[in-house]
């Protein structure tokens, strides 16, 4: 689109919102140079400066200053974008593009091709072999798919809920996170604990010492190591305060779990609570009704709540374990199990000094809506499944 340039300086008036946007472009560290320049021109024009001075200050021609000033005055912020250019006519037709997208939307195995997933060259070869489209290079295939939301070379794993009582079990936990149980608000003295174990954390002694980061060089960790044994990290987190209680036994099991539960329940805040809800997954040390009965026998005010099968993502302690993995365990360089255990427990103490509850926003209503959409995707003639339940940690 051509835009005639007026000879006289066009007056420019900015709205408050446009002024903020233009100032952000001028100050933004990642703003493209052309966008920063155009924003500077318009801001200067809004201050009433003539085109000649704007051009001199910005280091551009007077025509350039006049152009963007007039474009903004006529079209607003959209006028500061590049005008569409006709370019060379497309050699690949719309029908060929549609054939490519249609093939990319199918699993290779469903088309008789022995591949796990499509790549650009494989798609180009298959299109030519089937005569579905004209000659198309692999780079053209990738360029077309880059403009389309279909990315056949990517995949994402998920777990379908196979527990017949998935919704009911998950809803109990999500309601506890929102402050209710069986349709009633939690009492002021009720507590919610999230229990789990991170098993088999290895102590790896690196052959050469780890070196700190230097100018232009990251920290260096030796690839080879000697195994120094392994231990488990058992942890319980108060969902409402974020406080974590932990132990590092040699392995997981009923006895270590019972010991940690006893340590937590001996504290006045939990011993004297009217109800303490203990959220656990289906690990062997606390699986089934037998584990719930053991806990209730030892602590009458404790109520064990199990997550559905393959749904430990519902257990908030998994978030803490991910923090431990990033901040303490990786990269793994510990001289002994004693050093590993001491470091883990020291981190728990450090974490508790500033601990706070996680901002958990996923509700039972969100879960109900997700399960409904998954059910709709299972119906005949429905496209590929796009919704997913997060994979178990």
C-alpha positions in Angstrom: 0.0 0.0 0.0 1.4 3.4 -1.0 1.0 6.3 1.4 1.5 9.8 0.1 3.8 12.0 2.2 2.4 15.4 3.1 4.8 18.3 2.7 3.7 20.1 5.9 4.5 18.6 9.3 1.4 16.7 10.5 0.3 17.4 14.1 0.6 14.3 16.3 -1.5 13.7 19.5 -0.8 10.7 21.6 -3.2 8.8 23.9 -1.8 7.8 27.3 -1.8 4.2 26.3 0.1 4.9 23.0 2.6 7.0 24.8 3.4 4.2 27.3 3.7 1.7 24.4 6.1 4.0 22.5 8.2 4.7 25.6 8.5 1.0 26.2 9.7 0.4 22.7 12.3 3.1 23.1 13.6 1.7 26.4 13.2 -2.0 25.6 16.5 -3.9 25.5 15.1 -6.3 22.9 13.2 -3.8 20.8 14.1 -4.0 17.1 16.1 -1.0 15.9 13.5 0.0 13.3 10.7 -0.1 16.0 12.8 2.0 18.4 13.5 4.5 15.7 9.9 4.9 14.6 8.8 5.3 18.3 11.4 8.0 18.8 10.2 9.8 15.7 6.5 9.8 16.8 7.4 10.8 20.4 9.4 13.7 19.1 6.6 14.7 16.8 4.1 14.6 19.7 6.3 17.2 21.4 5.8 19.5 18.4 9.3 19.3 16.9 9.7 19.9 13.2 10.7 17.1 10.8 14.1 18.6 10.1 15.1 18.5 13.8 13.6 15.0 14.3 15.6 13.8 11.3 18.8 15.4 12.6 18.4 14.0 16.1 17.6 10.5 14.9 20.2 10.4 12.1 17.7 9.8 9.3 16.5 11.7 6.3 13.7 14.3 6.6 11.5 12.1 4.4 11.9 9.2 6.8 10.8 11.4 9.7 7.9 12.8 7.7 6.8 9.3 6.6 6.5 7.7 10.1 5.0 10.9 11.5 2.3 10.9 8.9 1.7 7.1 9.2 1.1 7.4 12.9 -1.2 10.4 12.5 -3.3 8.5 9.9 -3.3 5.0 11.3 -2.1 5.1 14.9 0.2 2.4 16.2 -0.7 -0.1 13.4 0.8 2.5 11.0 4.2 1.9 12.4 4.4 -1.6 11.1 6.0 -2.4 7.8 3.6 -2.3 4.9 2.9 -5.6 3.2 5.0 -6.3 0.2 3.8 -8.3 -2.8 7.0 -10.3 -3.2 7.5 -13.1 -5.7 4.3 -15.1 -6.4 4.1 -18.4 -4.5 5.4 -21.4 -6.4 3.7 -23.9 -4.0 0.0 -23.8 -4.5 -2.6 -23.7 -1.7 -3.6 -27.3 -2.7 -0.1 -28.5 -2.3 0.2 -26.8 1.1 -3.1 -28.5 2.2 -1.8 -31.9 1.1 1.3 -31.3 3.2 -0.6 -30.3 6.3 -3.0 -33.3 5.8 -0.1 -35.7 5.7 1.7 -34.1 8.6 -1.4 -34.5 10.7 -1.3 -38.3 10.4 1.0 -40.6 12.3 3.5 -42.1 9.9 2.6 -45.7 11.0 -1.1 -45.0 10.1 0.1 -44.3 6.5 2.2 -47.4 6.3 5.5 -45.6 6.7 7.9 -47.2 9.3 8.7 -44.0 11.2 7.9 -42.9 14.7 7.5 -39.3 13.6 7.7 -37.1 10.5 10.7 -34.9 9.6 10.9 -32.3 6.9 12.9 -34.5 4.4 10.6 -37.5 5.1 7.5 -35.5 4.4 8.9 -34.1 1.2 9.9 -37.6 0.0 6.5 -39.1 0.9 4.6 -36.3 -0.8 6.6 -36.9 -4.0 6.3 -40.7 -3.9 2.5 -40.5 -3.5 2.1 -37.7 -6.1 0.1 -35.7 -3.6 1.9 -32.4 -4.4 4.3 -30.9 -6.8 8.1 -30.9 -6.2 8.7 -29.5 -2.8 12.1 -29.3 -1.0 12.6 -30.2 2.6 13.3 -26.6 3.5 10.0 -25.6 1.9 8.2 -28.2 3.9 9.8 -26.9 7.1 9.0 -23.3 6.2 5.4 -24.0 5.5 5.0 -26.0 8.8 6.7 -23.2 10.7 3.8 -21.0 9.7 1.3 -23.7 10.8 0.6 -24.9 14.4 1.2 -28.5 13.3 4.7 -29.6 14.4 4.9 -33.4 13.5 8.5 -33.7 14.7 7.5 -32.9 18.3 5.8 -35.2 20.7 4.5 -35.0 24.3 3.9 -37.9 26.6 0.8 -38.1 28.8 -1.0 -40.6 31.0 -4.7 -41.4 30.6 -6.5 -41.7 33.9 -7.1 -45.4 34.4 -8.3 -45.3 38.1 -12.1 -45.8 37.9 -12.5 -43.4 40.9 -10.0 -40.9 39.5 -12.3 -37.9 39.6 -13.6 -38.6 43.1 -10.2 -39.3 44.7 -8.6 -36.3 42.9 -11.4 -34.0 43.9 -10.9 -34.7 47.6 -7.3 -33.6 47.4 -8.1 -30.5 45.3 -10.8 -29.5 47.7 -8.4 -29.8 50.6 -6.0 -27.5 48.9 -9.0 -25.0 48.5 -9.8 -25.4 52.2 -12.7 -27.8 52.3 -13.4 -31.5 53.0 -16.6 -33.4 52.1 -18.3 -30.2 51.2 -17.5 -28.4 54.5 -14.9 -25.8 55.2 -11.9 -27.0 57.2 -11.9 -26.0 60.8 -9.3 -23.5 61.9 -7.3 -26.2 63.7 -7.2 -28.7 60.7 -3.9 -29.3 59.1 -3.0 -30.7 55.6 0.3 -32.5 55.1 1.8 -33.7 51.8 4.0 -36.8 52.2 6.3 -38.6 49.8 9.8 -39.9 49.2 12.5 -39.2 46.7 14.3 -42.6 46.6 17.8 -43.6 45.6 19.6 -40.3 45.6 23.2 -41.2 44.7 26.3 -39.6 46.1 28.7 -39.3 43.2 32.3 -38.4 43.9 33.7 -36.6 40.8 37.1 -37.8 39.7 38.3 -34.2 39.5 37.1 -31.3 41.6 34.3 -29.1 40.3 35.6 -25.6 39.3 33.6 -22.4 39.8 32.4 -20.2 37.0 34.9 -17.8 35.5 34.7 -15.0 33.0 33.4 -16.5 29.8 33.3 -20.0 31.2 30.6 -21.8 33.2 31.3 -24.0 36.2 32.9 -27.2 35.1 31.8 -30.6 36.5 33.8 -33.7 35.8 31.8 -36.3 33.7 33.3 -39.4 35.4 32.5 -40.2 39.0 32.8 -42.9 41.7 29.6 -44.1 43.3 29.4 -43.4 47.0 26.1 -45.1 47.7 22.5 -43.9 47.8 19.9 -42.7 50.3 16.3 -41.6 50.3 14.8 -38.3 51.1 11.5 -38.6 53.0 9.6 -35.3 53.3 6.3 -33.9 54.6 5.2 -30.4 53.8 2.4 -28.4 55.5 0.3 -27.3 52.6 -0.9 -24.1 54.3 2.5 -22.9 55.7 5.0 -24.4 53.3 7.1 -25.8 56.2 9.0 -29.0 55.4 9.9 -31.9 57.7 12.5 -34.4 56.3 14.7 -37.4 57.0 17.3 -39.2 55.0 17.1 -42.9 55.7 19.1 -45.4 53.7 15.9 -46.5 51.8 12.2 -46.1 51.8 9.8 -48.4 53.5 7.1 -48.7 56.1 9.4 -48.1 59.1 11.0 -44.9 57.7 7.6 -43.5 56.7 6.1 -44.3 60.1 9.1 -42.7 61.9 8.8 -39.4 60.0 5.0 -39.4 60.4 5.6 -39.8 64.2 8.1 -37.0 64.3 5.7 -34.6 62.6 2.6 -35.7 64.5 4.5 -35.3 67.8 4.7 -31.6 67.3 2.0 -29.6 69.2 0.5 -28.1 66.1 -0.3 -31.5 64.7 -0.7 -33.5 67.9 -3.4 -31.2 69.2 -5.1 -30.6 65.8 -8.7 -31.9 65.4 -7.8 -33.4 62.1 -4.6 -33.9 60.1 -5.0 -34.9 56.5 -2.0 -36.8 55.2 -1.9 -36.8 51.4 0.2 -39.7 49.9 0.6 -41.4 46.6 0.4 -45.2 46.1 4.0 -46.0 47.1 4.5 -49.4 48.7 5.3 -47.9 52.2 1.9 -46.2 52.5 -0.4 -48.1 50.0 -4.0 -49.0 50.5 -6.3 -49.2 53.5 -3.8 -51.1 55.6 -1.5 -48.0 55.6 -4.4 -45.7 56.5 -5.3 -48.0 59.4 -1.7 -48.1 60.6 -1.6 -44.3 60.6 -4.9 -43.9 62.3 -4.0 -46.4 65.0 -0.8 -44.5 65.8 -2.4 -41.1 65.5 -6.2 -41.0 65.8 -6.6 -37.5 64.4 -4.7 -38.4 61.2 -6.7 -39.1 58.0 -4.7 -40.6 55.1 -5.8 -39.5 51.7 -4.4 -41.3 48.6 -3.9 -39.8 45.2 -5.3 -41.7 42.2 -3.0 -44.1 40.4 -0.4 -42.3 38.3 -1.4 -38.9 39.7 1.4 -38.0 42.1 1.4 -34.6 40.4 -1.6 -33.9 42.7 0.8 -34.2 45.7 2.4 -30.8 46.4 5.5 -32.3 47.9 6.5 -33.2 44.4 7.1 -29.5 43.7 9.5 -29.3 46.7 11.3 -32.4 45.3 11.7 -30.6 42.0 13.3 -27.7 43.8 15.6 -30.1 45.6 16.7 -31.6 42.3 17.5 -28.3 40.7 19.1 -26.6 43.7 20.9 -29.3 45.6 21.2 -32.6 43.7 22.2 -31.3 40.2 25.0 -31.4 39.4 25.6 -34.3 41.8 29.1 -34.0 43.4 29.2 -35.3 47.0 32.2 -37.0 48.6 30.1 -39.3 50.8 26.6 -40.2 51.8 27.2 -38.2 55.0 27.9 -35.1 53.0 24.8 -35.7 50.8 22.6 -36.2 53.8 24.0 -33.1 55.6 23.5 -31.0 52.5 19.9 -32.1 52.0 19.0 -31.4 55.6 20.8 -28.1 55.6 18.8 -27.0 52.6 15.6 -28.0 54.3 16.5 -25.7 57.2 17.4 -22.9 54.8 14.2 -23.4 52.9 12.0 -23.3 56.0 13.3 -19.9 57.0 11.4 -18.3 54.0 8.9 -21.1 53.3 5.4 -20.2 52.2 2.6 -22.1 50.7 2.5 -22.8 46.9 0.1 -20.8 44.9 -1.9 -23.8 43.8 -4.7 -22.7 41.4 -5.9 -26.0 39.9 -9.3 -26.8 41.4 -11.8 -29.7 41.3 -13.8 -27.6 38.8 -10.8 -27.4 36.5 -10.3 -31.2 36.7 -14.0 -31.8 35.9 -13.7 -29.6 32.8 -10.5 -31.4 31.7 -12.0 -34.9 32.1 -15.0 -33.8 30.1 -12.8 -32.6 27.3 -10.8 -35.8 27.3 -14.0 -37.8 27.1 -15.1 -35.7 24.1 -11.8 -36.4 22.4 -12.5 -40.2 22.8 -15.7 -39.9 20.7 -15.5 -41.0 17.0 -14.5 -38.6 14.3 -12.8 -36.3 16.8 -9.3 -34.9 16.0 -6.1 -35.7 17.8 -6.1 -35.4 21.6 -4.7 -32.1 22.8 -5.7 -32.0 26.4 -3.6 -33.9 28.9 -3.3 -34.7 32.5 0.2 -33.8 33.7 2.5 -36.8 33.8 3.3 -38.3 37.1 6.5 -37.0 38.6 
